[in-house]
């Protein structure tokens, strides 16, 4: 018989207890994981001597953190959605995988941001080397490519967006508010100390905003979209633009990539501050050809196929592909109206089940 007065007894735990653990950083990079592959690739397969000329600190200055370490932690953090230099620097102290990739170094966030912003050409060369490694492993076929884009958020507020005319109006509005505060002080001498100090702080903020706008207006040239429309620039992030997406119009980029059909290895990629993807088709072809030259040699795009959606359809884009010897499979905007299977009323409903009638069995 089971006695009713017997109670369960569990071990006490201390989830807030600090611990001193013996950790081998190399053992944190487990074979088969992305971080392990990244380490093997950068440490053993890539030539990183191209970064050396940017340092020149052999005889003077403190020892620098190796570019291979910065590359590893940046690429890993980007892969998990962390792009802030400050957050990456923090993970180098607190995240065991990032700490292992950083080999127990703790780079300052300015070191990380400067590496990303000042080493763009060298990083492009590294990208070409990665493609060579992928080709050596048989991951790239180089016969068919696909081009497509996606919206990428920009770390910039819509408050600082607009055309030069709109920003000039904003500047005049700020100056008008500043003027009204000054007039208020002249007309009222008995303002309380707290109110006067608050007005002074507001004035400083307004003057700072006005100066940012004025500096931008004097140094920035407006960009035009595919249809000749003015692209609304941003003072904080000059290359981004106001782009419509599923969550409304926000400050963002249009990221475009060209991928090989065999294993979807990205051959070329760029980010543009414009909603129209089609206007960048020729530039993406040039980048794809440049990167493929190291793999296939001269005229690497000859007798290849490139696929794209109707956003890339134009006579100029088709002719550009033809001149490179490519077959461009890109539908025009009216293709649905010409296809009996896609006409209105005959389209498969979005939530309709894909049952047996949509498939054919091949006995061979």
Buried (B, 14 or more C-beta within 10 A) or exposed (E): EEEEEEEEEEEEEEEEEEEEEEEEBEEBBEEEEEBBEBBEBBEEEBEBEBBEEBEEEEEEEEEBBBBBBBBBBBBBBEEEEBBBBEEBBBBBEEBEBBBBBBBEBEBEBEBBBBBBEEBEEBBEBBBBBBBBEBBEEEBBBBEBBBBBBEBBBBEBEBEBBBBBEEBBEBBEEBBEBBEEEEEEBEEEEEBEEEEEEEBEEEBEEBEEBBEBBBEBBEEEEEBEBBEEEBBBBBBBBBBBBBBEBEEEEBBBBBBBBBBBBBEEBBBBBBBBBBBBBBBBBBBBBEBBBBBBBEBBEEEBBEEBBBBBBEBBBBEEBBEBBEEBEBEBEBBEEEEBEEEEEEEEEEEEEEEEEEEEEEEEEEEE
